[in-house]
Each structure stands twice: as C-alpha cells, then as structure tokens.
Amino acid sequence: GEDTLSLHDALPIFVMHLLEVDVDFETIVVMMQKEVADRLAAQPGTKDYGSLSVAVQYEMDAKIAFIVPKTVFMPQPKVDSAIIALNRKDEKPDVPVDEPFFKKMVKGIFLHRRN
C-alpha cells in the first residue's frame, strides 16, 4: 500500500498544529468526518470525549454547525461529514502546572481509559 495521508485524515493534526504555533485567528470553520468533529466537540462524560477534545477545547469553543450527509457527495463516501466551527477563547482556563506538562498529562490520561 501507499504511504499517503489525505487531508481529511490530517485535519485534526492540522488544527492541533495551528494551536501549537499560535497562529492569530479567531475562528476556523472546516468540514471533516463527522466522527472526528464529534470528538472535537465532545463533552466530558461522553464516549467521544478524549485527549483531542481536551486539547482543542482548552483553547477553542468547538461547535458542530451542521451535518453533511454522505448522500450529497459523488462518489459517495462511507461516512457523513460535519461542518465544525472552532472559536478561539478570549482566555485559556487556568491550569495548575505549566502548559507543556498539562498537554502531555492529558494525552497520557486518555491512553488507558476504560470505555
């Protein structure tokens, strides 16, 4: 198989990169696979909530604007898409440790969680 990474696979990585390099923007509106958008906008206590949710929501308010059904595309993909709006927060929440450690800790916490 080819070692390729399509844009839809890379969107969460791209969003995280924008946050890490501190690009100056207020809002990002993108279309991505619905399951990834669900993870970005997930609330605590839900099955979709994980390290990606925490990392994005630490700096952004994530809201799914609407669902784009797979039936509107030609050729039809296997999954639905979603338009998600990511709005930068005016202020990040306070964390009791330095930010790089906080981000590493969040990743570690969700690596071994029980479903």
Secondary structure per residue as TSV (DSSP state, phi and psi in degrees):
chain	resnum	aa	ss	phi	psi
A	1	G	-	360.0	159.0
A	2	E	-	-81.3	147.2
A	3	D	-	-93.8	79.6
A	4	T	-	-119.3	153.5
A	5	L	-	-128.5	111.7
A	6	S	-	-80.7	163.6
A	7	L	H	-59.8	-40.2
A	8	H	H	-65.2	-30.3
A	9	D	H	-71.8	-30.5
A	10	A	H	-92.8	-6.7
A	11	L	H	-57.0	-45.6
A	12	P	H	-60.9	-37.5
A	13	I	H	-64.9	-42.6
A	14	F	H	-61.8	-45.4
A	15	V	H	-61.2	-45.5
A	16	M	H	-63.1	-38.6
A	17	H	H	-62.3	-43.4
A	18	L	H	-58.4	-38.2
A	19	L	H	-71.0	-38.3
A	20	E	H	-71.1	-35.6
A	21	V	T	-88.4	0.7
A	22	D	T	58.0	49.8
A	23	V	-	-68.6	137.4
A	24	D	-	-82.6	104.5
A	25	F	-	-150.6	158.3
A	26	E	S	-100.7	-39.3
A	27	T	E	-140.8	139.9
A	28	I	E	-120.5	130.5
A	29	V	E	-122.3	119.4
A	30	V	E	-137.3	158.1
A	31	M	E	-105.7	134.7
A	32	M	E	-148.8	174.2
A	33	Q	E	-57.4	138.3
A	34	K	H	-56.7	-40.2
A	35	E	H	-64.4	-32.2
A	36	V	H	-74.0	-42.9
A	37	A	H	-60.1	-40.1
A	38	D	H	-59.3	-39.2
A	39	R	H	-68.9	-39.3
A	40	L	H	-64.7	-38.5
A	41	A	H	-97.0	2.2
A	42	A	-	-62.1	147.6
A	43	Q	-	-99.1	153.6
A	44	P	T	-54.1	141.5
A	45	G	T	91.0	-6.2
A	46	T	S	-97.1	160.5
A	47	K	T	-67.1	-25.4
A	48	D	T	-82.8	-11.7
A	49	Y	-	-73.6	128.1
A	50	G	S	-159.6	-163.8
A	51	S	H	-62.1	-35.1
A	52	L	H	-63.8	-40.8
A	53	S	H	-60.6	-48.7
A	54	V	H	-64.2	-46.2
A	55	A	H	-61.3	-44.7
A	56	V	H	-72.0	-45.3
A	57	Q	H	-73.9	-12.0
A	58	Y	H	-63.4	-34.1
A	59	E	H	-115.3	-17.6
A	60	M	E	-131.4	152.1
A	61	D	E	-94.3	120.9
A	62	A	E	-106.8	126.1
A	63	K	E	-139.6	126.9
A	64	I	E	-75.5	119.3
A	65	A	E	-76.5	-47.7
A	66	F	E	-167.1	163.4
A	67	I	E	-93.7	138.6
A	68	V	E	-111.4	107.9
A	69	P	-	-67.0	148.7
A	70	K	G	-61.1	-21.7
A	71	T	G	-69.7	-12.3
A	72	V	G	-88.1	-5.1
A	73	F	S	-101.8	148.7
A	74	M	S	-129.9	121.4
A	75	P	S	-68.5	157.5
A	76	Q	-	-75.8	124.9
A	77	P	-	-74.3	176.0
A	78	K	S	-84.7	-15.2
A	79	V	S	-131.4	158.4
A	80	D	-	-76.3	160.5
A	81	S	E	-114.9	170.8
A	82	A	E	-144.2	144.9
A	83	I	E	-93.6	124.3
A	84	I	E	-123.1	137.1
A	85	A	E	-106.2	127.2
A	86	L	E	-114.6	111.4
A	87	N	E	-107.4	124.5
A	88	R	E	-63.5	135.3
A	89	K	-	-73.6	147.4
A	90	D	S	-63.1	-38.5
A	91	E	S	-138.9	138.5
A	92	K	-	-73.1	149.9
A	93	P	-	-63.7	150.9
A	94	D	-	-71.5	136.4
A	95	V	-	-122.3	143.4
A	96	P	S	-78.4	4.6
A	97	V	S	-134.7	175.2
A	98	D	-	-69.2	151.7
A	99	E	H	-60.8	-45.1
A	100	P	H	-59.7	-40.1
A	101	F	H	-65.2	-41.7
A	102	F	H	-56.9	-46.7
A	103	K	H	-65.3	-39.0
A	104	K	H	-66.0	-41.1
A	105	M	H	-62.6	-43.0
A	106	V	H	-60.3	-46.3
A	107	K	H	-56.7	-46.3
A	108	G	H	-64.3	-38.8
A	109	I	H	-60.7	-42.1
A	110	F	H	-86.6	-5.9
A	111	L	H	-65.0	-35.7
A	112	H	T	-121.0	27.2
A	113	R	-	-73.6	155.3
A	114	R	-	-95.3	140.3
A	115	N	-	-91.4	360.0
